[in-house]
Structure formats: structure tokens, C-alpha cells
Amino acid sequence: MRGLLAVACAFVLAACQSVSSPTAAEVGTACDIAVRLRDQWLRENVSAESAILQRGEIVTVQRLGPAHSRMWHVTFLTETGDQPEGMHMYYLQVHFVVAGTDVQVLQIERGPDAIT
């Protein structure tokens, strides 16, 4: 539920920042693509944190660019809960372009993580 609320907030922010705001369907499609790209990246880049990152929820969705070539930046967050050092917040960011039916990964990056 919190993930959907974050997506809705990001949708509103994106709408305020651009002349033509993305539709709910565009945002939903971008989220689906981002999850698929994240999962593929995690399979190809196995680490001790893979299971943690797999549980990440989408907290921001940003769209840039013209309608024929949309760039998207989707951020996932996984919170570990209270730890002796505080709450660890793991971030994974997925950047990609959608041009028609083609999807091109620009970058998938870890972090920056935070401990609160």
C-alpha cells in the first residue's frame, strides 16, 4: 500500500514538473518494466544483498523526455527495520528509455543507502 501511495505522490510531482503529465497507465507500465529490469539485474548480479533488494518497493517514478522517447527513473527502497545501528534503508535506482515498444536500460545503480 505504501508503495502505491509513493507512486501516486511521484505521479503528482511529475505532473507538476512537466507540461504533459504521464497517465496512470504510463506510470503503471513504467513500474512493471522497472520491476522486470530490477529482477533481471539481481539475477545477473548476485550479492549478499540480493534478497533484500528483491523486496524493495517503488518510492519514486520520474518521467523525462518527449512522448516518442520517454526516459524513466524509478527508485526502489527496502527498509530493514530497527537494527542495533539504526534502520538500514537500501536503495536501487533503475534508469531506462521506452521508445514505442522498445525498452533500453540506461543504468541500474545501487544506493545511496542510508542508516537512520
BELSULGI-V975690 format. One record per backbone hydrogen bond with DSSP energy under -0.5 kcal/mol. CO is the residue of the C=O (numbers start at 1). NH is the residue of the N-H. E is the energy in kcal/mol with one decimal. If there is no record, write none. Layout:
CO_NH_E ; CO_NH_E
This chain:
1_5_-2.1 ; 2_6_-2.3 ; 3_7_-2.2 ; 4_8_-2.4 ; 5_9_-2.4 ; 6_10_-2.7 ; 7_11_-2.5 ; 8_12_-2.0 ; 9_13_-2.6 ; 10_14_-2.9 ; 11_15_-2.1 ; 12_16_-1.9 ; 13_17_-1.4 ; 14_18_-0.8 ; 19_21_-0.6 ; 23_27_-2.3 ; 24_28_-2.6 ; 25_29_-2.5 ; 26_30_-2.7 ; 27_31_-2.4 ; 28_32_-2.2 ; 29_33_-2.6 ; 30_34_-2.6 ; 31_35_-2.4 ; 32_36_-2.2 ; 33_37_-2.7 ; 34_38_-2.8 ; 35_39_-2.7 ; 36_40_-2.1 ; 37_41_-2.5 ; 38_42_-2.6 ; 39_43_-1.9 ; 40_44_-1.8 ; 41_45_-1.5 ; 47_50_-1.4 ; 49_53_-2.8 ; 50_54_-2.2 ; 51_55_-0.8 ; 52_55_-0.9 ; 53_56_-1.5 ; 57_77_-2.7 ; 60_75_-2.2 ; 62_73_-2.2 ; 64_71_-3.3 ; 66_69_-1.4 ; 70_98_-2.9 ; 71_64_-3.1 ; 72_96_-2.2 ; 73_62_-2.2 ; 74_94_-3.0 ; 75_59_-3.0 ; 75_60_-1.2 ; 76_92_-1.8 ; 77_57_-2.8 ; 78_90_-3.0 ; 81_88_-0.7 ; 83_86_-1.5 ; 86_83_-0.6 ; 86_88_-0.5 ; 87_89_-0.5 ; 87_116_-2.5 ; 88_80_-2.4 ; 88_90_-0.6 ; 89_114_-2.0 ; 90_78_-2.3 ; 91_111_-2.8 ; 92_76_-3.2 ; 93_109_-2.6 ; 94_74_-2.8 ; 95_106_-2.6 ; 95_107_-1.8 ; 96_72_-3.4 ; 97_99_-0.5 ; 97_104_-2.5 ; 98_70_-2.2 ; 98_100_-0.5 ; 99_102_-2.1 ; 102_99_-2.4 ; 104_97_-2.5 ; 107_95_-3.1 ; 109_93_-3.2 ; 114_89_-3.4
